Amino acid sequence: MPDELSKSEIRKDAVQDGVTAAAQAVGTVTGIVTGAVTDVARALGGFATEIFEIRDSTKRALRDHDRGDHDQGDHDEAPEV
């Protein structure tokens, strides 16, 4: 008696292979999306850090300027003669 698969078993194998292929594709896409979201979150976090640093240095510069601690070599006013 030759090894023969029934039509039902052939269909079951085809469905099983299709589901397996779909699950692998979903897993691959999920990994890609997860990596992209992680990269975007890190980029936005780095940008926010830069903005905070710029804000803080601006506050320090304005405070120093108000106290008269500003650098003599770089200012907008003409030197007094």
Secondary structure, DSSP 8 states (H G I E B T S, - for coil): ------HHHHHHHHHHHHHHHHHHHHHHHHHHHHHHHHHHHHHHHHHHHHHHHHHHHHHHHHHHHHHT---TTS-SS----
